[in-house]
């Protein structure tokens, strides 16, 4: 696992419902594409995030990157992914 509890990560905006990214990506998870989420729990299956009340298991393949507040490259990347998520 690449991320730790408390990390803020960017969910990939190009994830497709029904595709497998370590685990299947479902229609409810789609609403988080292009958003920054917070890791709540890490275990052998993957991650649970605070944003979905720890309902779904997420995998490394579903995240774009760790978000570091104030990092100009991250801010630019987040803006691009949000724009892509709105288009698709």
N, C-alpha and C positions, 0 to 999 in steps of 0.2 A: 504494500500500500504506500502511495506517494504522499498522502496528506494526513494531517493529525487533527484531533479534536480541537475545535475552535478556529481552524483555518477557514478563510473565505476563499471560495473557488468559483470560477466562471463555468457555467454549464454550456457545453457546445451548442451552437445555434443550428448546426446541420444534422442533428439527431433526427432519425425517422422512426415514427411509431411502428412497432412490430419488428424492427431490426434488432439484432443481437449485438450488444456492446459488452461482452462478458456476461451480461444478463439481458433479457428482453426489455426494451424501452417501450413503455405503454402510453396510451393517450392522455392519461392524467399527468404523467411526468412531462408531457410536451409543453405545458404551461410555464415550465421553468427554463426553457431554451433561451440562451442569451442572458440569463440572469445570474447575479452573484448570490450564492447560497453559503450557508455556514454548516460545516461538518459538526455533527453532534456526537456521533459514535463511530468507532472503527472496530470491525471484527473480521473474521475469516471470510465472511460472505461479501463484504464491501463496506460501504458507508451508509449511515443514516444522516439525513440533514434536518436541521431545525425547521426549515421553511415548509416542509410537508408533514410536520408533526411526526417525523421519524417513521412514516408509513411505508416508504419504498426503499429498496436497497439499490444503491448507486455504485458504479464501478469507476476505476481510473479512466477508462476509455470514454466515459461520458462527460468528463471535465476537460476544459481547455487549458487552464493554468491556475496557479495560486495567485490570489489578488493581494497586492501590497498597497495599502492606502498611501496615496501621495506619489506613487511611482508614475511618472508621465507616460511610460510605455504601456503600463497596465490600464491607465485611464483611456488611452487611445484605443487599445484593444477592446476594452469593454464597450466603448461607444460603437465601434465597428460591429461587434457581435450583436448588440441590441438592435442596430439598424437591420442587420441580416435577419434576425428573428422576426422583426416586424414585417419584412418583405415576404417571408415564406409562410 
